[in-house]
Amino acid sequence: DKFYFIKEGNVVCTKLQDDGTAKEVKRLTNGDYFGELALLTEKPRQATITAEGKLSCLSINRDTFSRLVCMKKLLYTLIKEKYGDI
């Protein structure tokens, strides 16, 4: 499992409906991201992501993602302790 940042291009996000059809739920483009829910919850992916034409993404694996999330929480705590609620 990975977390993806869209560097360049467009994607369509679809979800499978009870009747078996795919419903478009969102479109993403440059600077958007996807894959975070599966990494945060360790549940199966909630949508299918399909590129519309050429797509360039940056990705990070689960371990790197987890370390970044932990570092963000630690940094937030340290800043809050030093400066209070800003």
VOSE-37573 format. One record per atom (N, C-alpha, C, O): atom name; chain; z, y, x; residue number from 1. Coordinates in steps of 0.05 Angstrom, whole numbers. Each point is the difference from the previous one (the first is absolute). Last residue first. Layout:
N
<site atomo="CA" cadena="A" w="Z" v="Y" u="X" num="NUM"/>
...
This chain:
86
<site atomo="N" cadena="A" w="382" v="580" u="-36" num="86"/>
<site atomo="CA" cadena="A" w="-16" v="24" u="7" num="86"/>
<site atomo="C" cadena="A" w="-18" v="7" u="-24" num="86"/>
<site atomo="O" cadena="A" w="-15" v="19" u="2" num="86"/>
<site atomo="N" cadena="A" w="112" v="-74" u="19" num="85"/>
<site atomo="CA" cadena="A" w="-23" v="1" u="-18" num="85"/>
<site atomo="C" cadena="A" w="-15" v="26" u="5" num="85"/>
<site atomo="O" cadena="A" w="10" v="22" u="-4" num="85"/>
<site atomo="N" cadena="A" w="44" v="-54" u="87" num="84"/>
<site atomo="CA" cadena="A" w="7" v="-1" u="-28" num="84"/>
<site atomo="C" cadena="A" w="-25" v="0" u="-17" num="84"/>
<site atomo="O" cadena="A" w="-22" v="-6" u="10" num="84"/>
<site atomo="N" cadena="A" w="29" v="4" u="89" num="83"/>
<site atomo="CA" cadena="A" w="-6" v="25" u="-14" num="83"/>
<site atomo="C" cadena="A" w="8" v="1" u="-29" num="83"/>
<site atomo="O" cadena="A" w="-1" v="21" u="-13" num="83"/>
<site atomo="N" cadena="A" w="20" v="-97" u="75" num="82"/>
<site atomo="CA" cadena="A" w="0" v="24" u="16" num="82"/>
<site atomo="C" cadena="A" w="-3" v="26" u="-16" num="82"/>
<site atomo="O" cadena="A" w="15" v="19" u="6" num="82"/>
<site atomo="N" cadena="A" w="-20" v="-105" u="-48" num="81"/>
<site atomo="CA" cadena="A" w="26" v="3" u="11" num="81"/>
<site atomo="C" cadena="A" w="3" v="26" u="16" num="81"/>
<site atomo="O" cadena="A" w="20" v="13" u="0" num="81"/>
<site atomo="N" cadena="A" w="-105" v="-36" u="-34" num="80"/>
<site atomo="CA" cadena="A" w="18" v="8" u="-22" num="80"/>
<site atomo="C" cadena="A" w="29" v="4" u="11" num="80"/>
<site atomo="O" cadena="A" w="13" v="19" u="-8" num="80"/>
<site atomo="N" cadena="A" w="-77" v="-53" u="67" num="79"/>
<site atomo="CA" cadena="A" w="-6" v="29" u="-6" num="79"/>
<site atomo="C" cadena="A" w="19" v="9" u="-22" num="79"/>
<site atomo="O" cadena="A" w="10" v="23" u="2" num="79"/>
<site atomo="N" cadena="A" w="-6" v="-114" u="21" num="78"/>
<site atomo="CA" cadena="A" w="9" v="17" u="22" num="78"/>
<site atomo="C" cadena="A" w="-4" v="29" u="-6" num="78"/>
<site atomo="O" cadena="A" w="18" v="17" u="6" num="78"/>
<site atomo="N" cadena="A" w="-51" v="-79" u="-69" num="77"/>
<site atomo="CA" cadena="A" w="30" v="0" u="1" num="77"/>
<site atomo="C" cadena="A" w="10" v="18" u="22" num="77"/>
<site atomo="O" cadena="A" w="19" v="15" u="-5" num="77"/>
<site atomo="N" cadena="A" w="-112" v="-29" u="0" num="76"/>
<site atomo="CA" cadena="A" w="9" v="16" u="-23" num="76"/>
<site atomo="C" cadena="A" w="31" v="2" u="0" num="76"/>
<site atomo="O" cadena="A" w="11" v="22" u="-4" num="76"/>
<site atomo="N" cadena="A" w="-50" v="-79" u="68" num="75"/>
<site atomo="CA" cadena="A" w="-5" v="28" u="6" num="75"/>
<site atomo="C" cadena="A" w="9" v="18" u="-22" num="75"/>
<site atomo="O" cadena="A" w="13" v="21" u="5" num="75"/>
<site atomo="N" cadena="A" w="-8" v="-113" u="-20" num="74"/>
<site atomo="CA" cadena="A" w="19" v="8" u="21" num="74"/>
<site atomo="C" cadena="A" w="-3" v="29" u="6" num="74"/>
<site atomo="O" cadena="A" w="19" v="15" u="2" num="74"/>
<site atomo="N" cadena="A" w="-82" v="-53" u="-60" num="73"/>
<site atomo="CA" cadena="A" w="26" v="1" u="-13" num="73"/>
<site atomo="C" cadena="A" w="21" v="10" u="20" num="73"/>
<site atomo="O" cadena="A" w="17" v="16" u="-7" num="73"/>
<site atomo="N" cadena="A" w="-103" v="-31" u="40" num="72"/>
<site atomo="CA" cadena="A" w="0" v="23" u="-17" num="72"/>
<site atomo="C" cadena="A" w="28" v="3" u="-14" num="72"/>
<site atomo="O" cadena="A" w="10" v="23" u="-1" num="72"/>
<site atomo="N" cadena="A" w="-25" v="-99" u="54" num="71"/>
<site atomo="CA" cadena="A" w="2" v="24" u="17" num="71"/>
<site atomo="C" cadena="A" w="1" v="25" u="-17" num="71"/>
<site atomo="O" cadena="A" w="16" v="18" u="5" num="71"/>
<site atomo="N" cadena="A" w="-32" v="-100" u="-48" num="70"/>
<site atomo="CA" cadena="A" w="28" v="1" u="9" num="70"/>
<site atomo="C" cadena="A" w="4" v="25" u="17" num="70"/>
<site atomo="O" cadena="A" w="21" v="13" u="-2" num="70"/>
<site atomo="N" cadena="A" w="-108" v="-30" u="-26" num="69"/>
<site atomo="CA" cadena="A" w="16" v="6" u="-24" num="69"/>
<site atomo="C" cadena="A" w="29" v="3" u="9" num="69"/>
<site atomo="O" cadena="A" w="14" v="19" u="-9" num="69"/>
<site atomo="N" cadena="A" w="-75" v="-48" u="74" num="68"/>
<site atomo="CA" cadena="A" w="-4" v="28" u="-7" num="68"/>
<site atomo="C" cadena="A" w="17" v="9" u="-23" num="68"/>
<site atomo="O" cadena="A" w="11" v="22" u="0" num="68"/>
<site atomo="N" cadena="A" w="-10" v="-114" u="25" num="67"/>
<site atomo="CA" cadena="A" w="13" v="17" u="20" num="67"/>
<site atomo="C" cadena="A" w="-3" v="29" u="-6" num="67"/>
<site atomo="O" cadena="A" w="19" v="16" u="3" num="67"/>
<site atomo="N" cadena="A" w="-64" v="-77" u="-58" num="66"/>
<site atomo="CA" cadena="A" w="28" v="-1" u="-5" num="66"/>
<site atomo="C" cadena="A" w="16" v="17" u="20" num="66"/>
<site atomo="O" cadena="A" w="19" v="13" u="-7" num="66"/>
<site atomo="N" cadena="A" w="-113" v="-21" u="18" num="65"/>
<site atomo="CA" cadena="A" w="6" v="15" u="-24" num="65"/>
<site atomo="C" cadena="A" w="31" v="0" u="-5" num="65"/>
<site atomo="O" cadena="A" w="11" v="22" u="-6" num="65"/>
<site atomo="N" cadena="A" w="-44" v="-77" u="75" num="64"/>
<site atomo="CA" cadena="A" w="-2" v="29" u="7" num="64"/>
<site atomo="C" cadena="A" w="8" v="17" u="-23" num="64"/>
<site atomo="O" cadena="A" w="14" v="20" u="3" num="64"/>
<site atomo="N" cadena="A" w="-18" v="-112" u="-20" num="63"/>
<site atomo="CA" cadena="A" w="22" v="6" u="18" num="63"/>
<site atomo="C" cadena="A" w="0" v="30" u="8" num="63"/>
<site atomo="O" cadena="A" w="21" v="13" u="0" num="63"/>
<site atomo="N" cadena="A" w="-93" v="-47" u="-56" num="62"/>
<site atomo="CA" cadena="A" w="26" v="1" u="-13" num="62"/>
<site atomo="C" cadena="A" w="23" v="8" u="19" num="62"/>
<site atomo="O" cadena="A" w="17" v="17" u="-8" num="62"/>
<site atomo="N" cadena="A" w="-114" v="16" u="37" num="61"/>
<site atomo="CA" cadena="A" w="10" v="-25" u="-11" num="61"/>
<site atomo="C" cadena="A" w="28" v="4" u="-11" num="61"/>
<site atomo="O" cadena="A" w="12" v="22" u="2" num="61"/>
<site atomo="N" cadena="A" w="-95" v="51" u="2" num="60"/>
<site atomo="CA" cadena="A" w="23" v="-9" u="15" num="60"/>
<site atomo="C" cadena="A" w="11" v="-25" u="-13" num="60"/>
<site atomo="O" cadena="A" w="-1" v="-2" u="-24" num="60"/>
<site atomo="N" cadena="A" w="-99" v="65" u="28" num="59"/>
<site atomo="CA" cadena="A" w="20" v="-17" u="-13" num="59"/>
<site atomo="C" cadena="A" w="23" v="-6" u="19" num="59"/>
<site atomo="O" cadena="A" w="-3" v="1" u="25" num="59"/>
<site atomo="N" cadena="A" w="-90" v="67" u="-52" num="58"/>
<site atomo="CA" cadena="A" w="19" v="-7" u="21" num="58"/>
<site atomo="C" cadena="A" w="21" v="-18" u="-14" num="58"/>
<site atomo="O" cadena="A" w="7" v="5" u="-23" num="58"/>
<site atomo="N" cadena="A" w="-115" v="13" u="-6" num="57"/>
<site atomo="CA" cadena="A" w="29" v="0" u="-5" num="57"/>
<site atomo="C" cadena="A" w="15" v="-5" u="26" num="57"/>
<site atomo="O" cadena="A" w="-10" v="-13" u="19" num="57"/>
<site atomo="N" cadena="A" w="-94" v="37" u="-67" num="56"/>
<site atomo="CA" cadena="A" w="14" v="-3" u="25" num="56"/>
<site atomo="C" cadena="A" w="30" v="4" u="-5" num="56"/>
<site atomo="O" cadena="A" w="8" v="20" u="-11" num="56"/>
<site atomo="N" cadena="A" w="-109" v="-42" u="-46" num="55"/>
<site atomo="CA" cadena="A" w="29" v="6" u="0" num="55"/>
<site atomo="C" cadena="A" w="12" v="-5" u="28" num="55"/>
<site atomo="O" cadena="A" w="-6" v="-20" u="13" num="55"/>
<site atomo="N" cadena="A" w="-94" v="28" u="-79" num="54"/>
<site atomo="CA" cadena="A" w="13" v="-3" u="27" num="54"/>
<site atomo="C" cadena="A" w="29" v="10" u="-1" num="54"/>
<site atomo="O" cadena="A" w="6" v="20" u="-12" num="54"/>
<site atomo="N" cadena="A" w="-41" v="-46" u="-83" num="53"/>
<site atomo="CA" cadena="A" w="-16" v="8" u="23" num="53"/>
<site atomo="C" cadena="A" w="16" v="-4" u="26" num="53"/>
<site atomo="O" cadena="A" w="18" v="-17" u="1" num="53"/>
<site atomo="N" cadena="A" w="40" v="10" u="-73" num="52"/>
<site atomo="CA" cadena="A" w="-25" v="10" u="-11" num="52"/>
<site atomo="C" cadena="A" w="-16" v="10" u="23" num="52"/>
<site atomo="O" cadena="A" w="2" v="24" u="8" num="52"/>
<site atomo="N" cadena="A" w="82" v="-101" u="-16" num="51"/>
<site atomo="CA" cadena="A" w="-14" v="23" u="13" num="51"/>
<site atomo="C" cadena="A" w="-25" v="8" u="-16" num="51"/>
<site atomo="O" cadena="A" w="-14" v="-17" u="-10" num="51"/>
<site atomo="N" cadena="A" w="106" v="-32" u="-27" num="50"/>
<site atomo="CA" cadena="A" w="-28" v="-5" u="6" num="50"/>
<site atomo="C" cadena="A" w="-13" v="26" u="11" num="50"/>
<site atomo="O" cadena="A" w="2" v="21" u="-12" num="50"/>
<site atomo="N" cadena="A" w="99" v="-74" u="-15" num="49"/>
<site atomo="CA" cadena="A" w="-12" v="24" u="11" num="49"/>
<site atomo="C" cadena="A" w="-29" v="-7" u="9" num="49"/>
<site atomo="O" cadena="A" w="-4" v="-19" u="15" num="49"/>
<site atomo="N" cadena="A" w="84" v="-20" u="-88" num="48"/>
<site atomo="CA" cadena="A" w="-22" v="-7" u="18" num="48"/>
<site atomo="C" cadena="A" w="-13" v="26" u="9" num="48"/>
<site atomo="O" cadena="A" w="-5" v="18" u="-17" num="48"/>
<site atomo="N" cadena="A" w="112" v="-35" u="-15" num="47"/>
<site atomo="CA" cadena="A" w="-27" v="9" u="-7" num="47"/>
<site atomo="C" cadena="A" w="-20" v="-11" u="20" num="47"/>
<site atomo="O" cadena="A" w="8" v="-9" u="22" num="47"/>
<site atomo="N" cadena="A" w="88" v="-8" u="-17" num="46"/>
<site atomo="CA" cadena="A" w="-2" v="7" u="-28" num="46"/>
<site atomo="C" cadena="A" w="-28" v="8" u="-9" num="46"/>
<site atomo="O" cadena="A" w="-5" v="2" u="-24" num="46"/>
<site atomo="N" cadena="A" w="50" v="-73" u="103" num="45"/>
<site atomo="CA" cadena="A" w="-13" v="26" u="-4" num="45"/>
<site atomo="C" cadena="A" w="-5" v="5" u="-29" num="45"/>
<site atomo="O" cadena="A" w="-5" v="-19" u="-16" num="45"/>
<site atomo="N" cadena="A" w="87" v="-45" u="41" num="44"/>
<site atomo="CA" cadena="A" w="-29" v="0" u="3" num="44"/>
<site atomo="C" cadena="A" w="-12" v="28" u="-6" num="44"/>
<site atomo="O" cadena="A" w="12" v="16" u="-14" num="44"/>
<site atomo="N" cadena="A" w="87" v="-15" u="51" num="43"/>
<site atomo="CA" cadena="A" w="-13" v="-12" u="-23" num="43"/>
<site atomo="C" cadena="A" w="-30" v="0" u="4" num="43"/>
<site atomo="O" cadena="A" w="-10" v="14" u="17" num="43"/>
<site atomo="N" cadena="A" w="81" v="27" u="38" num="42"/>
<site atomo="CA" cadena="A" w="-7" v="-27" u="8" num="42"/>
<site atomo="C" cadena="A" w="-10" v="-16" u="-25" num="42"/>
<site atomo="O" cadena="A" w="2" v="-25" u="0" num="42"/>
<site atomo="N" cadena="A" w="25" v="122" u="11" num="41"/>
<site atomo="CA" cadena="A" w="12" v="-19" u="-19" num="41"/>
<site atomo="C" cadena="A" w="-4" v="-29" u="7" num="41"/>
<site atomo="O" cadena="A" w="14" v="-17" u="-11" num="41"/>
<site atomo="N" cadena="A" w="-49" v="90" u="65" num="40"/>
<site atomo="CA" cadena="A" w="27" v="8" u="-7" num="40"/>
<site atomo="C" cadena="A" w="14" v="-21" u="-17" num="40"/>
<site atomo="O" cadena="A" w="24" v="-4" u="3" num="40"/>
<site atomo="N" cadena="A" w="-115" v="-8" u="22" num="39"/>
<site atomo="CA" cadena="A" w="17" v="-2" u="23" num="39"/>
<site atomo="C" cadena="A" w="29" v="8" u="-6" num="39"/>
<site atomo="O" cadena="A" w="18" v="-12" u="12" num="39"/>
<site atomo="N" cadena="A" w="-84" v="17" u="-80" num="38"/>
<site atomo="CA" cadena="A" w="3" v="-28" u="8" num="38"/>
<site atomo="C" cadena="A" w="18" v="-3" u="25" num="38"/>
<site atomo="O" cadena="A" w="15" v="-19" u="2" num="38"/>
<site atomo="N" cadena="A" w="-37" v="107" u="-32" num="37"/>
<site atomo="CA" cadena="A" w="18" v="-14" u="-19" num="37"/>
<site atomo="C" cadena="A" w="4" v="-30" u="8" num="37"/>
<site atomo="O" cadena="A" w="23" v="-10" u="-1" num="37"/>
<site atomo="N" cadena="A" w="-84" v="68" u="51" num="36"/>
<site atomo="CA" cadena="A" w="29" v="4" u="5" num="36"/>
<site atomo="C" cadena="A" w="18" v="-15" u="-19" num="36"/>
<site atomo="O" cadena="A" w="21" v="-10" u="9" num="36"/>
<site atomo="N" cadena="A" w="-121" v="19" u="-5" num="35"/>
<site atomo="CA" cadena="A" w="12" v="-24" u="11" num="35"/>
<site atomo="C" cadena="A" w="30" v="3" u="4" num="35"/>
<site atomo="O" cadena="A" w="13" v="-20" u="8" num="35"/>
<site atomo="N" cadena="A" w="-87" v="104" u="-4" num="34"/>
<site atomo="CA" cadena="A" w="6" v="-22" u="-19" num="34"/>
<site atomo="C" cadena="A" w="12" v="-23" u="15" num="34"/>
<site atomo="O" cadena="A" w="-2" v="-2" u="24" num="34"/>
<site atomo="N" cadena="A" w="-32" v="118" u="-18" num="33"/>
<site atomo="CA" cadena="A" w="9" v="-25" u="11" num="33"/>
<site atomo="C" cadena="A" w="5" v="-21" u="-22" num="33"/>
<site atomo="O" cadena="A" w="3" v="7" u="-23" num="33"/>
<site atomo="N" cadena="A" w="-59" v="96" u="51" num="32"/>
<site atomo="CA" cadena="A" w="16" v="-16" u="-18" num="32"/>
<site atomo="C" cadena="A" w="8" v="-27" u="13" num="32"/>
<site atomo="O" cadena="A" w="-10" v="-6" u="22" num="32"/>
<site atomo="N" cadena="A" w="-50" v="70" u="20" num="31"/>
<site atomo="CA" cadena="A" w="28" v="8" u="1" num="31"/>
<site atomo="C" cadena="A" w="19" v="-15" u="-18" num="31"/>
<site atomo="O" cadena="A" w="24" v="1" u="3" num="31"/>
<site atomo="N" cadena="A" w="-127" v="1" u="-29" num="30"/>
<site atomo="CA" cadena="A" w="10" v="7" u="27" num="30"/>
<site atomo="C" cadena="A" w="29" v="10" u="-1" num="30"/>
<site atomo="O" cadena="A" w="7" v="17" u="-16" num="30"/>
<site atomo="N" cadena="A" w="-27" v="-67" u="-72" num="29"/>
<site atomo="CA" cadena="A" w="-19" v="11" u="19" num="29"/>
<site atomo="C" cadena="A" w="14" v="7" u="26" num="29"/>
<site atomo="O" cadena="A" w="23" v="-8" u="5" num="29"/>
<site atomo="N" cadena="A" w="-15" v="-50" u="-110" num="28"/>
<site atomo="CA" cadena="A" w="12" v="11" u="24" num="28"/>
<site atomo="C" cadena="A" w="-22" v="9" u="19" num="28"/>
<site atomo="O" cadena="A" w="-22" v="-10" u="0" num="28"/>
<site atomo="N" cadena="A" w="43" v="-17" u="-112" num="27"/>
<site atomo="CA" cadena="A" w="-19" v="3" u="22" num="27"/>
<site atomo="C" cadena="A" w="14" v="13" u="23" num="27"/>
<site atomo="O" cadena="A" w="16" v="19" u="-4" num="27"/>
<site atomo="N" cadena="A" w="16" v="-80" u="-90" num="26"/>
<site atomo="CA" cadena="A" w="2" v="22" u="19" num="26"/>
<site atomo="C" cadena="A" w="-23" v="0" u="19" num="26"/>
<site atomo="O" cadena="A" w="-12" v="-21" u="5" num="26"/>
<site atomo="N" cadena="A" w="22" v="-41" u="-78" num="25"/>
<site atomo="CA" cadena="A" w="25" v="14" u="-4" num="25"/>
<site atomo="C" cadena="A" w="2" v="25" u="18" num="25"/>
<site atomo="O" cadena="A" w="16" v="18" u="-5" num="25"/>
<site atomo="N" cadena="A" w="-90" v="-96" u="-44" num="24"/>
<site atomo="CA" cadena="A" w="4" v="20" u="21" num="24"/>
<site atomo="C" cadena="A" w="25" v="16" u="-6" num="24"/>
<site atomo="O" cadena="A" w="4" v="11" u="-22" num="24"/>
<site atomo="N" cadena="A" w="-22" v="-113" u="-9" num="23"/>
<site atomo="CA" cadena="A" w="1" v="27" u="-10" num="23"/>
<site atomo="C" cadena="A" w="5" v="19" u="24" num="23"/>
<site atomo="O" cadena="A" w="18" v="-5" u="16" num="23"/>
<site atomo="N" cadena="A" w="-56" v="-103" u="-39" num="22"/>
<site atomo="CA" cadena="A" w="11" v="19" u="19" num="22"/>
<site atomo="C" cadena="A" w="-1" v="28" u="-11" num="22"/>
<site atomo="O" cadena="A" w="-21" v="9" u="-9" num="22"/>
<site atomo="N" cadena="A" w="28" v="-108" u="-46" num="21"/>
<site atomo="CA" cadena="A" w="-17" v="21" u="10" num="21"/>
<site atomo="C" cadena="A" w="15" v="18" u="20" num="21"/>
<site atomo="O" cadena="A" w="24" v="2" u="-1" num="21"/>
<site atomo="N" cadena="A" w="15" v="-76" u="-50" num="20"/>
<site atomo="CA" cadena="A" w="-16" v="-9" u="23" num="20"/>
<site atomo="C" cadena="A" w="-19" v="21" u="11" num="20"/>
<site atomo="O" cadena="A" w="-13" v="-5" u="20" num="20"/>
<site atomo="N" cadena="A" w="82" v="10" u="-93" num="19"/>
<site atomo="CA" cadena="A" w="-24" v="-13" u="-9" num="19"/>
<site atomo="C" cadena="A" w="-19" v="-8" u="22" num="19"/>
<site atomo="O" cadena="A" w="-22" v="-10" u="-5" num="19"/>
<site atomo="N" cadena="A" w="104" v="57" u="22" num="18"/>
<site atomo="CA" cadena="A" w="7" v="-26" u="-13" num="18"/>
<site atomo="C" cadena="A" w="-25" v="-15" u="-9" num="18"/>
<site atomo="O" cadena="A" w="0" v="-24" u="0" num="18"/>
<site atomo="N" cadena="A" w="-15" v="92" u="81" num="17"/>
<site atomo="CA" cadena="A" w="12" v="2" u="-27" num="17"/>
<site atomo="C" cadena="A" w="6" v="-28" u="-11" num="17"/>
<site atomo="O" cadena="A" w="-11" v="-20" u="10" num="17"/>
<site atomo="N" cadena="A" w="1" v="64" u="94" num="16"/>
<site atomo="CA" cadena="A" w="-9" v="-20" u="-18" num="16"/>
<site atomo="C" cadena="A" w="15" v="1" u="-26" num="16"/>
<site atomo="O" cadena="A" w="25" v="1" u="0" num="16"/>
<site atomo="N" cadena="A" w="-47" v="83" u="68" num="15"/>
<site atomo="CA" cadena="A" w="20" v="-20" u="-7" num="15"/>
<site atomo="C" cadena="A" w="-11" v="-20" u="-20" num="15"/>
<site atomo="O" cadena="A" w="-15" v="8" u="-18" num="15"/>
<site atomo="N" cadena="A" w="-24" v="68" u="100" num="14"/>
<site atomo="CA" cadena="A" w="-1" v="-13" u="-27" num="14"/>
<site atomo="C" cadena="A" w="23" v="-19" u="-3" num="14"/>
<site atomo="O" cadena="A" w="10" v="-11" u="19" num="14"/>
<site atomo="N" cadena="A" w="-52" v="99" u="45" num="13"/>
<site atomo="CA" cadena="A" w="22" v="-19" u="-4" num="13"/>
<site atomo="C" cadena="A" w="-2" v="-11" u="-28" num="13"/>
<site atomo="O" cadena="A" w="-2" v="15" u="-19" num="13"/>
<site atomo="N" cadena="A" w="-70" v="31" u="95" num="12"/>
<site atomo="CA" cadena="A" w="8" v="-2" u="-28" num="12"/>
<site atomo="C" cadena="A" w="22" v="-21" u="-2" num="12"/>
<site atomo="O" cadena="A" w="-2" v="-22" u="12" num="12"/>
<site atomo="N" cadena="A" w="-36" v="90" u="73" num="11"/>
<site atomo="CA" cadena="A" w="5" v="-26" u="-11" num="11"/>
<site atomo="C" cadena="A" w="7" v="3" u="-30" num="11"/>
<site atomo="O" cadena="A" w="9" v="21" u="-9" num="11"/>
<site atomo="N" cadena="A" w="-58" v="36" u="102" num="10"/>
<site atomo="CA" cadena="A" w="12" v="-1" u="-27" num="10"/>
<site atomo="C" cadena="A" w="4" v="-28" u="-9" num="10"/>
<site atomo="O" cadena="A" w="-16" v="-18" u="7" num="10"/>
<site atomo="N" cadena="A" w="7" v="78" u="94" num="9"/>
<site atomo="CA" cadena="A" w="-13" v="-16" u="-20" num="9"/>
<site atomo="C" cadena="A" w="15" v="1" u="-27" num="9"/>
<site atomo="O" cadena="A" w="19" v="15" u="-3" num="9"/>
<site atomo="N" cadena="A" w="21" v="-3" u="105" num="8"/>
<site atomo="CA" cadena="A" w="-24" v="12" u="-11" num="8"/>
<site atomo="C" cadena="A" w="-12" v="-19" u="-20" num="8"/>
<site atomo="O" cadena="A" w="-3" v="-24" u="5" num="8"/>
<site atomo="N" cadena="A" w="91" v="13" u="29" num="7"/>
<site atomo="CA" cadena="A" w="-9" v="20" u="19" num="7"/>
<site atomo="C" cadena="A" w="-24" v="14" u="-11" num="7"/>
<site atomo="O" cadena="A" w="-2" v="25" u="1" num="7"/>
<site atomo="N" cadena="A" w="86" v="-80" u="-47" num="6"/>
<site atomo="CA" cadena="A" w="-29" v="4" u="-1" num="6"/>
<site atomo="C" cadena="A" w="-7" v="23" u="18" num="6"/>
<site atomo="O" cadena="A" w="7" v="23" u="-5" num="6"/>
<site atomo="N" cadena="A" w="76" v="-95" u="11" num="5"/>
<site atomo="CA" cadena="A" w="-6" v="29" u="-3" num="5"/>
<site atomo="C" cadena="A" w="-31" v="2" u="-1" num="5"/>
<site atomo="O" cadena="A" w="-13" v="-11" u="17" num="5"/>
<site atomo="N" cadena="A" w="87" v="-77" u="-34" num="4"/>
<site atomo="CA" cadena="A" w="-26" v="12" u="7" num="4"/>
<site atomo="C" cadena="A" w="0" v="30" u="-5" num="4"/>
<site atomo="O" cadena="A" w="8" v="9" u="-21" num="4"/>
<site atomo="N" cadena="A" w="58" v="-103" u="39" num="3"/>
<site atomo="CA" cadena="A" w="0" v="26" u="-13" num="3"/>
<site atomo="C" cadena="A" w="-25" v="15" u="11" num="3"/>
<site atomo="O" cadena="A" w="-5" v="0" u="24" num="3"/>
<site atomo="N" cadena="A" w="25" v="-113" u="-31" num="2"/>
<site atomo="CA" cadena="A" w="-3" v="25" u="15" num="2"/>
<site atomo="C" cadena="A" w="2" v="24" u="-18" num="2"/>
<site atomo="O" cadena="A" w="-3" v="-2" u="-24" num="2"/>
<site atomo="N" cadena="A" w="18" v="-116" u="36" num="1"/>
<site atomo="CA" cadena="A" w="0" v="24" u="-17" num="1"/>
<site atomo="C" cadena="A" w="0" v="25" u="17" num="1"/>
<site atomo="O" cadena="A" w="13" v="1" u="21" num="1"/>
